[in-house]
Amino acid sequence: MKRAMVGSENAVKVAAVRQVLSPDFSVAGVSAVSGVSDQPFSDQETREGAVNRARYAQKNADLGIGLEGGVRPEGKDVYLCSWGALTDGSGVWTAGGARILLPERIAAMLHDGVELKTAVDYYTQLENVHQNDGAIGILTAGQVDRTALFHHIVSLLYGQWIYQTGRRL
C-alpha cells in the first residue's frame, strides 16, 4: 500500500488527511519542523511552513503533506489563515484555506507576540483548542471545525496532484 506522511503528529491534521486519502494510502503523522516562526504572520510564511513540513514528511513516504496554520494582518485587522502543501518528490502543490477575522482582543495579543493557540486558549478560557476544534471552530460556533478546514485543503491538494500528474490510485 502507498504511504502518505503528514508533517505533524497533531491528531486533527492526521485525521483530515486520512479522511481524504484513505483507502488509497496508509496515513501517519511524523514530527516535522516548519522552519518558520512559531506563529507565522503572513500567507507567505504560513505557506512556507506547510511546504517545509511536506518535504520533510515525504522523505519516508510516497506523499508528504504539510498543514500550517497562521495569521495574516490586513491593516489593523488580523485574519486566520491556513495553508497546505503536498509533494511526491517530483513537485510541490499548495492550497490555502478559508480566512476569518479574529476578534480584536486576539489580534492585539498576536501583535504583542503571543502565539495564536495561547491567545485563543486565554480568550476562550479553554485548554488546547488547537488540538480540537481550533480557533476556526470556536469563532464559527462549531459550524466549521479545524478538521473540516484542513479536510478542504487536503482535498484541494490531492485533486491538484491527481489532475496534474495523471495519477489516480
N, C-alpha and C positions, 0 to 999 in steps of 0.2 A: 504494500500500500504506500502511496505517496505521503510524504510528511510535510506539514506546514508548522513552522515555529513562529510564535508570537514573541516579539521583543519585550515581554513583560510577564511577570507572574501574577499580575492583577487578575483576579477571577472574572471580573466584569469584561475585561478585554478578551481574555481567552474564550469566554462563553460566546461573545459576539462573533469571533472568528469561527468557532466551532459550529454555530448556527448556520453560517453561510457556506462553509467548506465541507462539512460532513454530508454525506459519507464518502466524498471523493478523496478526502485527505484525513489522516490522523492529525490531530491538533494538540500541541502542548505549548506551554509558556517557558521562557528562559529569561533570567535576569539580564537585562541589556542596558548599558549606559546610553543616555540620549546624546551626550556630547554638547548639550546646550544648558542654559540656566535651569535651575530647579523650577523656576517659574518663567517659562517662555513668555515674552512680552511683545510678540508680533506674529503675524501669519508666517512670515519667512522663518523665524526662529522655531516656531512650533512645527512647521513642515520639515525643517532640517532635522529636528529631533526624531520625527517619525521615520525619515529616511535612514538615519543612523541606526535606529533600533531594528529596522527591517534588514539592513545589510548585515548587522551582527547576527540576527536570528537565522538568516539564510545560510550561514556557514555550515550548518549541520542538518540542512533540510532541503527539500525541493523548492519550497517557497518560504520566504521570510516576510513577516508582516509587522510593521511598526505602527502603533497608535499613540498619538500625543495630544494632550490637552494643553491649552494655553489661553492667553488673553490678548486682545487687540485693542489698543487705545484708539479712539477717534474723537479728537478734541478733548473735552473733559469727561466724555463717556468712555466706558470700558466694556467691551463685548467679550463673552466667552467664545473661544474658537477651538476647533478640533481638526486634526489632520491625520491622515493615514498614508502609508506607503507599502507597496508590495514589490518584492523583487524575486526573480527566479535566477539571478546571477547574470543574465544577459541584458537586463534592462530594469528600470525602476518606474513604477506607475504611482501617481499620487492623487489624492482626492481630499477635499475639505468637507466639513460638516456644517450643520446649522450654526447660526450666530444668535446670541441672545444678550440683551443689555443687562449688565449686572447692576444691582442696587447701588446707590451712591455710597452707602456705608462700606460695602465690599470693595468698591472701586477705590475709595480713599485708603483702605488698608493695603491694597495692592500697590498704590502709588507710594506708600510708606515702606514698601519692601516685604510685606507679608505675603507668603505663598497662598494661592487660591484655596487649596484644601484646608489650610489653617483658618483663613478668613471665613470660609463657609461654615466650618465647624463652630467657630465663635459666633457667627451671625445667627445660626440656627440652634445653638446650644445642643448640638448632636455630636457624636464622635464618628470619625472615619466615613464621612459622607462619600468621599471619593471611592471607597471600596464597595459602595452600594449604588444608590440612585444618582449620585453625583450632584453637582450644582444644577445641572440641567433638570434633573428630576425634582429637586426642591423648588426651583424657580418657575417650573411649569405645573406645579401642584400634581406631579405624578403623571402628567399627560405624555411626557417623553422622558424616559429614564436613560441612564448612561449606556446600558446595553443596547437599547434601541438606536441611540445616536451612533455608536460605533458599528452596529449591525449595518446601518445605512452606508457608512463609509466603506466597510469591508465589501459590501455588495457592489459599490461603485468601482472599487479596486479590482475585484475578481472579474467583473464584467469587462472592464478595460483590458485586462490581461487576456481573457478568452478571445475578445474581438481582435486585438492587435497581434496576438501570436497564432491565432487559429487553433489553439489548443482547447479541447473540451475533454475533460477526463470523465 
